[in-house]
Amino acid sequence: MLDQREFAALLEAAKLLDCGFAKLPKLNDKAPGIERLGEVLNATAERLKDNYPYFHPLYAGQMLKPPHAVARMAYALAMWINPNNHALDGGRATSAMEKEAVAEIAGMFGWTNFLGHLCGGGTTANLEALWVAGQLHPGKKILASEQAHYTHPRISGVLQLPFESVPTDELGRMDMNALARRLERGDAGTVVATMGTTATGSVDPLPEILALRTKHGFRIHADAAYGGYFVLAENLLDEAKKAFARIGEVDSIVIDPHKHGLQPYGCGCVLFRDPGVGRLYKHDSPYTYFSSAELHLGEISLECSRPGAAAAALWATQKLLPLRKRGEFARGLERGRKAALALFEKLKANSRFVTAFAPELDILVFAPRGGSVSETSVLSRKVFEAAAKHELHLAVAELPIHFWEKNLEGMKCDLEALTCLRSVLMKPEHFDWVERIWELLLEATAGVLSGETCG
Ligand SMILES: Cc1ncc(COP(=O)(O)O)c(C=O)c1O
């Protein structure tokens, strides 16, 4: 985990930054309590040990991984200044860095003339996109699939917009027949297309949603918080490839640099195809925007204070690993996906497991096979615990039975939902660890199936 080179590079850059302020009169102040800094930092480290090893490939559970070293160091460096990207007065350099980094993200979707900025995360970014949607289609419904992120109904509630879910097909994507029927009612203002669902990484069929827009004239918001960067990957199956190829035609996009963009938490991004929506943010602040006539990011965002350090980290990461097809960053995404496919093939071929469907991105779901859905669900939880004792960390999810039905093969269907294991293989290194992950999973499952108590 620890690489001394990171700290050496940070120290060198910090000295360089310090030189930028060398003309100021010297300060002799020291931070209160500085004598006990080491002691308290050590106590902090002790507390932080109580975590799953997110940085390690054997952590293969939720969407969690540490940021790239350059993001960590650039964030830390910027913390000495602690810029606030709300206004140019608070974060001159980092506002410029944010604009450049966000333009690079928008560029992945083919947008050059757009409106966008960073924000706290996917939830805030979706809130902002739906806030704009609600102003453009007041009182009209927000439609999202049953597998859309759980915050969409909640956000709609906050915005007092009516919300309805659309059923999913057996691959976890929005069911197009159900959507088409639902649209006939004529009260839909916005359809949320999830480009990589949280549970299974399923990609909603965007080309079909776009075709329906031509007929019904609603807005499309792409929640690509998780999946957005896969627009750069070249190893997607046909349908996901076609969906990502047309993402630039939607009205707004949310993408989370703090998920697949190698950033620390607190870095979401919202983009609007029509920069004209900026007029909806218009507000007068008598005390913030006085340093220049240039655009202050606070004039086009819902939040006020935001960490300029997040922009510095993102900017630096994208300088090191540009957002290009076939580049190092894209290859990393492709490796995670290859890991998910390799593990899926092993699971599918082994009669001890039941799988739902092939992963569309890098998330897969599976369960140890029991005699009934309820027994399988109990076994899933047991394998989850047993695997953790072998240092393999997975996640648990509860998914509708229609995702599994094709593969149940005689399993008694006594529940509407199956509790399964879920694995997000989002680290490029996961690909090199598939064999080890498989061995540990087999060991844990064998122990559970043979009735061994895990210990
Ligand atoms: C598809 C999707 N949308 C939105 C979110 C919410 O993002 P955040 O946790 O950054 O608020 C998530 C989180 O996992 C997600 O997967």
The ligand as a MOL file (V3000), in Angstrom:
LIG
                    3D

  0  0  0     0  0            999 V3000
M  V30 BEGIN CTAB
M  V30 COUNTS 16 16 0 0 0
M  V30 BEGIN ATOM
M  V30 1 C -25.7370 4.3370 -11.1370 0
M  V30 2 C -25.4860 5.1470 -9.8860 0
M  V30 3 N -26.0530 6.3770 -9.7790 0
M  V30 4 C -25.8710 7.1370 -8.6900 0
M  V30 5 C -25.1040 6.6980 -7.6370 0
M  V30 6 C -24.9270 7.5730 -6.4260 0
M  V30 7 O -23.6190 8.0680 -6.4160 0
M  V30 8 P -22.9250 8.6380 -5.0900 0
M  V30 9 O -22.8000 7.4550 -4.1750 0
M  V30 10 O -21.6170 9.1380 -5.5870 0
M  V30 11 O -23.7870 9.6890 -4.5350 0
M  V30 12 C -24.5150 5.4290 -7.6960 0
M  V30 13 C -23.7290 4.9120 -6.5650 0
M  V30 14 O -23.3260 3.7900 -6.5100 0
M  V30 15 C -24.7000 4.6410 -8.8590 0
M  V30 16 O -24.1660 3.4240 -8.9730 0
M  V30 END ATOM
M  V30 BEGIN BOND
M  V30 1 1 1 2
M  V30 2 1 2 3
M  V30 3 2 2 15
M  V30 4 2 3 4
M  V30 5 1 4 5
M  V30 6 1 5 6
M  V30 7 2 5 12
M  V30 8 1 6 7
M  V30 9 1 7 8
M  V30 10 2 8 9
M  V30 11 1 8 10
M  V30 12 1 8 11
M  V30 13 1 12 13
M  V30 14 1 12 15
M  V30 15 2 13 14
M  V30 16 1 15 16
M  V30 END BOND
M  V30 END CTAB
M  END
